[in-house]
Amino acid sequence: MTRRPLAALSASALALGLVAAAPAAHAGTGKARTAKIRSFDGVSIVTHFFPAGGPAAGRRAPTVLLGHGWGGRGETDTAKGMLGALVSAGYNVVTWNARGFGSGGEANVDYHAFEGRDVRALIDWTARQPEVRLDRPGDPRLGMAGGSYGGAIQLVTAGIDRRVDVIVPLVAYNDLRRTLYRDRVLRAGWVVNLCLGGMTNGNRVAQKVRRACFDGVRTGRLEPDLERWFADHGPGNLIGGLRIPTLVVQGTVDTLFPLREGVATYRTVRANGGPAKMIWFCGGHGQCNAKPGPADHVTRATLAWFARHLRGDRSVDTGPGFEYIDQNGVYRGAAAYPPPALGPLRARATGRMTFTPLDNTGSATAAAPARKGKAIEVPIPASPATVRAVGSPRVTLTYRGHALQPGTALFAQIVDRETGVVVGNQATPLPVTLDGRERTVTRDLEAIAWEVGPASRLALQIIPGTGLFTWQRSAGRVEATVSVSVPRVR
């Protein structure tokens, strides 16, 4: 079956949308309109309704709730963006200003007891609109789309409200504590950015978010009550039974919500027997440091997913169950993730390194890491055949050393020695205790998608610091034997 023509839109426009101009409010059927929806606790949620265009204009149509990024506002310009693509494709679209971000109340990081209940109120209101197709009274034919904060709210809502029929979470998180505080190492670069976005432009966030911003960045850690709070705010706690059609879209260069977050959601839906597809694209919360591929790929896939699963058009081909892009801008497909495996690339080396807090000077930003000069480097052998390295490399560090603060972290990243690019922008913390005793730590690194062949010159680096996480706060020396295994697929 061939895929039908779909509207084009840059995939980057699906990510962290910020403030947009408000539309003129209109009353009456068939016109865009703005309303303030009263939520469970009396907070007013500013809500925009845009009726379907194209062949569905003037008829009851399926509806898509389109969420926005952290600190932003709901989309309002029907001439561009995902809003324009959805309206043109024949869907009603509801956008809204999330709690604390242009609506009343304070942002609680897509918590089911606040933002989740806000969206339930929006669904109640949507079901009463005359343009909306219903599955049954009070139950609209309903999809959800949006990126980042607007991606996570889809998972939260689907976890608490069975009226959600189809979702397309883009660059969303599954486990908020894991991604912000992996191995109790704070993702400080992004925490600073999130704090700035959450507390400017008239935005209001919950007190625990403010504490994480100030105390977390200052100390490099989260107090136990904050750690528990963020653990309770991840959608992964709610979606154990999720089985509705789910298109997971995650960025290969996303340094805030890396590929692992999308993989966890995808695997949950598949394990429950639900229709699931996953796309890895060059974008998200990070700088695309490779060829980005076709600009409209994600949009076409999103509209195809809605056409088949929300509109019910079985003639629409949604493509392979897993698609990923390599550094050459080429999308590859497989029936599912992970694709059929070949033997991994393996390497082992021994080295030593001294470090101080000054080694963070000139370190990478939160969005785009750089190859480090001070590192224990392990050359990775070239692949005899040209294939793809797809999935999570595994690193084992057997080490001994001393440090002023024995409990600290080193970081692992894979670099292309030819270009100096950090593969996928990713670095992974390796917690270490440098008290003179020999110890071993093994970790799966963040997943990658990279073409490898006879000319490949990759290397694993063990580095003292990175701008992705809190800065190195100790000083010492370490000697280590490092083993790495990089998965290859057909």
Disulfide bonds with the S-S distance in Angstrom:
Cys195-Cys213 1.89
Cys282-Cys288 2.01
